[in-house]
Amino acid sequence: MTPTAPPDDRAPFGSATNMRFSGHETFAVRYTWIPKAFRYLSHESSSFKDEENVMVELGLGKNMVRSLRFWLEAFGLAKPSDEGLTLTEFSRAILSPGGLDPFLEDPKTLWLLHAQLSMRSQDAICAWDVLVNRWNKGEFSKSEAVRAFRRESERYASKPHSDVTLSQHFDVFIHTYVPTHSRSVGLEETLDCPLKELLLVEPHGERRNGADGRRETVYRFNRDPKPEISAPLFEYVIDQAFAVHKQTESSRTLRELLYGPYGPGQVLRLPEDDLRVRIEDLAESQPRRYKLQMSAVQMVLHRSKPVADESPEERSEIEDRLLGAVYSQVSP
């Protein structure tokens, strides 16, 4: 079977129903924010409606509180409610005392949070939808990314966003994944986003900006094999890929899984050989849920049935089982 060619360089329009470009208040999420917020929201009387109270209880400024709310929703850890915010079953399973990873110490949790952030078909976060899901070049620069963001803004927003907003949005994406090594930043800035531990994005030299000729940093995604991504974690991401995109379909080609939006090849930046082996292992270990069709032309992974045919109760049971398996290292 010949190597799978990537799609055209230009990031295509996505299938998200709507898109967010701001709300993070230019802050990437910090190490301590998520456990603090979970403990706060775990109290029955707590909510994010009273910003002043949240500021006092969590020791954060007003803009940071608003940013924290954005990230809790973006990671799928909390959802809006009449009370302000309500914790999700996903966050309770992981962060509760005695939960799967209450202190965010397990690298698998960071991959799950990255996947939750990236695999959003509703309220998609622009930088993640464009750069994680649909950017098929290995490298990108700020000017390239902002141009792509502008296309999305013109498509989704009633009033296109300013270049300043789009530039800040790119900076937040970079600060989420690329460590800060500057003496000029304060103590709070050194408490880097935990997703930097994934080593998913790295600087890769400089080149001249085609618009004005100024030199700018080039970044690239790390598409090396990732042995830390276990088979259960890979299956969880595969299941989510079927759940958030083309829910009425039960098949994906290798090309879709490697380069398609929400596919594990894109979201986890897995190389083709690694992805191929993982898919083969998945079909072999979970024959009741997945079957593999091979030909000289392509590989197709078939799921037992489309996600659209599963009841809410079935979906909840499947997600709970797969999430538990991620941490137990036992096949679900």
Residue pairs with C-beta under 8 A, 6 or more apart in sequence:
1 296
1 297
1 298
1 299
3 272
4 254
4 255
4 258
4 259
4 272
6 136
6 137
6 259
7 136
7 259
8 136
9 136
9 137
11 130
11 131
11 134
11 135
11 136
11 148
12 134
13 151
13 152
13 155
14 124
14 129
14 130
14 133
14 134
14 152
14 261
15 121
15 245
15 261
16 120
16 121
16 122
16 123
16 124
16 129
16 156
17 121
17 122
18 122
18 123
18 124
18 156
19 123
19 124
19 125
19 126
19 129
19 152
19 153
19 155
19 156
19 157
20 74
20 123
20 124
20 125
20 126
21 126
21 149
21 152
21 153
21 157
21 161
21 165
21 166
21 169
22 161
22 165
22 168
22 169
23 66
23 67
23 70
24 67
24 70
24 71
24 169
24 172
25 63
25 64
25 66
25 67
25 70
26 67
26 168
26 171
26 172
27 63
27 64
27 67
27 172
28 172
28 175
28 176
28 192
28 193
29 67
29 68
29 71
29 75
29 176
29 193
29 194
29 195
30 188
30 191
30 192
30 193
31 104
31 191
31 192
31 193
31 194
32 191
33 58
33 60
33 68
33 71
34 71
34 72
34 75
34 77
34 95
34 104
35 95
35 102
35 103
35 104
36 58
37 58
37 68
37 72
37 77
37 78
38 77
38 87
38 91
38 95
40 46
40 54
40 57
40 58
41 47
41 48
41 78
41 85
41 86
41 87
42 87
42 96
46 57
47 81
47 83
47 84
47 85
48 54
48 65
48 69
48 84
48 85
49 83
49 84
50 84
51 62
51 65
51 66
54 60
54 65
55 61
55 62
55 65
58 65
58 68
60 68
69 78
69 85
72 78
72 85
73 79
73 80
73 85
73 123
74 116
74 117
74 120
74 123
74 125
75 113
75 116
75 117
76 88
76 90
76 91
76 116
77 87
77 88
77 90
77 91
77 95
77 116
78 85
78 86
78 87
78 88
78 91
79 85
79 86
79 88
80 86
89 316
89 320
90 116
90 319
90 323
92 99
93 99
93 100
93 320
93 323
93 324
94 100
94 101
94 102
94 109
94 112
94 323
95 101
95 102
95 104
96 102
100 106
100 109
100 323
100 324
100 326
100 327
101 108
101 109
101 327
104 110
104 194
106 327
107 197
107 198
107 228
108 228
108 229
108 230
108 233
108 326
108 327
110 194
110 195
110 197
110 198
111 198
111 228
111 229
111 233
111 268
112 233
112 236
112 323
112 326
113 194
113 195
114 195
114 198
114 200
114 267
115 236
115 237
115 240
115 267
115 268
117 125
117 128
118 128
118 129
118 132
118 133
118 262
118 267
119 133
119 237
119 240
119 241
119 244
119 262
119 267
120 128
120 129
120 244
121 244
121 245
121 262
126 149
126 152
126 153
126 169
127 145
127 149
127 169
127 170
127 172
127 173
128 173
129 152
129 261
130 145
130 148
130 149
130 152
131 140
131 145
131 148
131 173
132 266
132 267
133 261
133 262
133 266
133 267
134 261
134 266
135 148
135 221
136 259
138 220
138 221
138 223
139 204
139 218
139 219
139 220
140 218
140 219
140 220
141 207
141 209
141 216
141 217
141 218
141 219
142 167
142 170
142 216
142 217
143 209
143 210
143 211
143 216
145 170
145 173
146 163
146 166
146 167
146 170
149 161
149 166
149 169
149 170
150 160
150 161
150 163
150 166
153 160
153 161
153 166
154 160
174 201
174 219
175 193
176 193
176 195
176 196
177 193
177 195
177 196
177 198
177 200
177 201
178 196
178 201
178 202
178 203
178 219
179 192
179 196
180 189
180 190
180 192
199 222
200 221
200 222
200 269
201 219
201 220
201 221
201 222
202 219
202 220
202 222
203 217
203 218
203 219
204 218
204 219
204 220
205 217
205 218
206 215
206 216
206 217
206 218
207 215
207 216
207 218
208 214
208 215
208 216
209 215
209 216
221 269
222 269
223 269
223 270
223 271
224 271
225 270
225 271
225 273
225 274
226 268
226 269
226 270
226 274
229 268
229 270
230 326
230 329
231 278
231 281
231 282
231 285
231 331
232 322
232 325
232 326
232 328
232 329
232 330
232 331
232 332
233 326
234 264
234 268
234 278
234 282
235 282
235 286
235 322
235 325
235 332
236 322
236 323
236 325
236 326
237 264
237 267
237 268
238 257
238 264
238 282
238 301
239 318
239 319
239 322
240 262
241 252
241 257
241 262
241 263
241 264
241 267
242 249
242 250
242 252
242 303
242 306
242 307
243 307
243 315
244 262
245 260
245 261
245 262
247 306
247 307
247 308
248 306
248 308
249 306
250 302
250 303
250 304
250 305
250 306
251 300
251 301
251 302
251 303
252 260
252 263
252 300
252 301
253 298
253 299
253 300
253 301
254 272
254 275
254 276
254 279
254 298
254 299
254 300
254 301
255 298
256 263
257 263
257 264
257 265
257 275
257 279
257 301
258 265
258 266
258 270
258 272
258 275
259 265
259 266
260 266
264 270
264 275
264 278
265 272
265 275
270 278
276 299
279 292
279 299
279 301
280 292
282 290
282 301
283 290
283 291
283 292
283 301
285 331
286 331
288 304
289 303
289 304
290 301
290 302
290 303
290 304
291 301
291 302
292 299
292 300
292 301
292 302
293 299
293 300
293 301
293 302
307 315
310 318
321 332
322 332
324 332
325 331
325 332
